[in-house]
């Protein structure tokens, strides 16, 4: 099992202390937690991408380049890169640059990003075309990284004639690419056909909800002639680990509550749905029982093993830093995962 550290970069006041990091402090802590994650044994870091809201992490390749300068083995990824919204030629250039600077450690997750449709409005795009835009952009990205002198004619991108994207990525034949998907058979089919890895959005539901998509992905992967040994499946979880139950709840519940309630409000504003549920009402016990990872190191290891059994995952991303969580509480949790969770997974 590979363990990744996920952060989406929400910029919220701490509901416990009232403290509110500056935007500069928040970005610096994104780098610091990635550096610490590598030191304690995490395999990868995954940075979210959002625009025009209080998820202030909008330029993942820039932050990944900063992380690359302070790390040596950590794989550099996203959660997700907005594949439908962004020009795939620029995605190819930006992440190839990080690949060169990092010594070949880039492996982005590409997704549609339709959960918050305000991004499409801000960029002058129509979310009704997201599926077609995403498929076209993803196929073009694969070609731009795998081939030189690419000639292309599509619907959602200007034609290209004998274009060789520069710089070329260090990893050959191309950097690995994940597809963030778990509810759309079309996206599953696209990932399988192109030979791309699958990252499941399991913060949105129980593992059992995504099992049919995993089975479809595995079946279609082999149907397209790909080696099963080259397939990878990942998932992600909101998480908190502590040896002391009362301290764990005092630290995480108010921050987790503030985060979920804020996401739900952002969802309502973004979609215009006054009664929209977003990621669902906050019930701490229910979330910790069904979706989130929470408890002692042994409890978290057991839950991760259960999820691995259901979803056949080999990569699990943990998101700990939501809701204004202060560094002096976040850092010990990351260290505890390294010292007590990772050895349990390896055994």
N, C-alpha and C positions, 0 to 999 in steps of 0.2 A: 504494500500500500504506500503510495506517495501522498505526502501531506502538503497542501498548499495553504497560504495565508491570503485571504480575500479581504479587500476593503473597497467600499464604494465612495468613501470620502464625504459622508454627510457632515455638515457643519452646524451642529446643534449645541445649544447651551446645556451644561450638565444639570439635570434636574435635581441632583443631590446637593451640590455646592453652589449652583448658580453661575459658576465660572464659564466663560466662553472664550475658547482659544481664538487668537487672530487667524486670519486665513494663512498668513505666513507660517505660524506655528503648526497649524493643521497639516500643511504640506510637508513641513520638516519632519513631523511625526510619521507621516506615510513612509518616508525614507528610513527613519530610525527603526520602525517596527519591522520593515523588510530586512534590514541589516541584522537585527536581533533574531529574526526567524531563521536566517541562514546559520547563524552561530549555534542555535539549539537543535538544528537538524531538519527544518522544513526543506522541501524540495523546490518549491516555487512560490512566487508572489503574483497575485492577480488584482489588477487595478480596474475599477469601474470607469465608465465614461457616461457623463450626463451633461446637459446644457440648460442654461437659463433657469436654475433652481438652486436650492441649498445643498444639493450634491455638488460641491465645488471642484471636484476632480474632473476636469474637462479635457485634459491633455495628457493621457496616459503615456505616450512614447517619451515625452519630456521627463516625466517623473521616473519612468523606467530607466532612462539614460542616467539620471542621478543615482538611482539604486545600483546600476551596473558598475559605477565607479567605486562603490564601497563594498562590493561583493565579488565573489569569484566563481561560485558554483550554482547559485540560485537561478532557476529558470524564470524567465521574465514574460509574464502573460497578462491577460486582461480578463474582465468579467462583466460586460463584454465590450469589444470594439464594435461600434455601430455600423455594421456592414451595409445596411440599406441606405443610410444617410450619407456616408462618406464616399468620396471619389476613390475607387479602388486603386487608381494609379498613385495617388498620394498615400494611401495606406501602405502600398508596396514600398514606396520610397522611405516613408517615416520609419517603419518597423525594420526594413533592411538596414537603415542607418544604426538603429539600436542593436541589431544583430552584429554588425561590424564592431561597434564600440564595446560590446559585451563579450566578444570572443565566441559568438555563435550560441546565444542562450535564449533567443526569442521563440515563443510559440503562442501567438495570440488566439483568443476565443472570439469568434465572429458571431454576431446575432442581429436580429431585426430591430430590437429596441422599440417595439410598439406598445409596451406597457404604459409609457408616458408619451402620448401622441403630441404633446405641446412641442416636442423637439422637431417634429415634422413641420408644424406650422411655423416655427421660428426660422427654419431653413428653407421655407417656401416649397415644401414637398407634400405630397398627398399620401397619407398612411394607407389608403385603399390600394395603392400600388406596391406596398412594402414587400409582399411575397415575391413579386416578379423582379423588383429592384434588387432584393437581397440575392436571389439566385443568380442573376446576371453579374452582379458585382463580385460574388464569391468565385464564380467560374473564371472571371477575368483576372482576379487576384492570383488564383492558382497558376494561370498561364503566364502572367507577368513575372512570377517568381520562378517558374519552371523552365521558361523558354526565353530565347532572345529573338529579336526581330518579329514581334507579335503584330499580326494584322487582325483587326477585330471590327465587326459590325454588329451592333445590338440596338435595343430600343431605348434604354435608359442611360447610355453613356455615348459620348461622341465617338465616331469611328476612329480607329487607330490604324496606321499604315507603317509596318516595319519598325515598330517602337521597341526599343530595349530599355527597360526601366533601369535607372541608375540612382544610387549604387546597387550593385548586385549583393544579395544576402550572402553571408559567409557559409551558412549551412546549405549543403547540396544533397539532393537536387533542389530542395527548397526547405525553408523552416517548416516545422509541424504547424498545422492549423486545426484548431478545435471549432466545432459548430455548437453554439449554445441553443439547444432545442430540447423539447420533451413533450410537447402537446400536439405538434403538427406532423402528420405522416409525410407531408411534402418535404419538410426540412430534414426529417430522418432519411428519406430517400435521397435527397441531395447530398447529405453528408456521406452516406454509404457509397453512392455512385462515384463521388470524387475521391474516395479513400481518405476522408477527414475524420478526426476523432470527435467523440460526442461528449458534450458537457451538459448535464441535466440541471434544470433550475429547481432543485429540490427544496429551496427555501419557500416555494409556493405550495407545497403539498406533501403528503406522506409518501414514503418510498413506494408503497404499493400502487399509488396513482401512476407512477412512471414505468412500471414493469412492462406493460404492453409495448411501449415505445422502445424499450431496451431489446425486447424479443424481436421486434420489427427490424431494428438496426442490425442486430446480429445476423438475422436471416438475409437481409438485403446486402450486407457487407460481403457475405460469401457468394450470394447470387451474382454479384458484380466481379467475382473472381479475385477478391482480395484475400490475403493470407490472414486467417484468424489471429495468428500470433502478433500481427502488426496492429490489431485493433486496440483502441483504448477508450474507456468510459470513465467519466468523472461526475461528481456531484458536489453540492455545496450546502453548508449548514450555518445558520446562526449558532454561536457556541459560547459556552463559558465553563471553565474548569476551575475547581477550587477544592482543597481537601476539607474545608470547613463549610458545612451546609448553611449555617446562619449567615456567615460572612459572604458566601456566594450569592445568596438571595438578596442581601442588603446592597451588594454592589451591582448586580446585573438586572434585577427586576425593574427598578425605576428607569434605568437607561434603555432597556429593551422596550418597556412600555412607551417611553417618550418617542423612541424611534418608530415603532409600529404605528402609533397614532399619527405621527408626522407623515409617514409614507402614505397612509390612508387619506389624509387630507390633501397631500400633493396629487394623489391619484384622482381625487374628486375634482380638483382644480384643473388638472391636465386634460381629463376626459370630458368635463362638464356634467358628470353624473353626480347629482346632489346626494344620492343614496348609494353611491358606489362603495364597495367594501375593500377594494384594493387587495391587500394581503390578509384580510380578515380581521375580525374583532380580536382584541387582546385578552386572552385568558392564559395566564402564566403557566398554570399547571398543565393545561391541555396542550399548549405549544411545546412545553418541555417533554411531554409524554409522546407526542406524535411527530413533530417536525424538528425542533431545535435539539442540539446536543448540550446537556447541562448536567452538572453533578461532579462527583469525584473522578479522578483519572480512570479508575476501574470501571465506573458506570459509563463514561464516555467511550472507552475502548469497547465495551460490550455492545453499545448502541451502534458504533461504527461497524463492528463485525456483522451485526444484524442487517444493516443497510447494504454492506458488501454482498451478503448472501442473496438479498432480494434483487439488487441491481447490477451485480457483477462488476462493480466499480474497482478500478485500480488507483484512482486519484480522488482524494476527498479534500475540498476546500473548506476552511473554517473562517468565519467572519466574527470577530470579537469586539471591534472598536466602535460600535454604533452608539448613538445617543449621548454624545459628550463624555464618553468614558475617558477619565484622566490617565496620563501616562504612568503614574506611579501605581496604578492598579492594573493597567493593561500589560505592562512589561512583565510583572510576575506571572500572569496567566500564560503568556507566551512561553516563558521559561519553564513553567510547570508542564505544559504540553510536551516540550522537548525532553524533559527529564523523566516523566511518568506515563505519558500517553504513547509517544512514539515507540519506546521499547516494548510496550504491550502489544502494539500492532505488529511489530517485527517478529515477536515470539509466536 
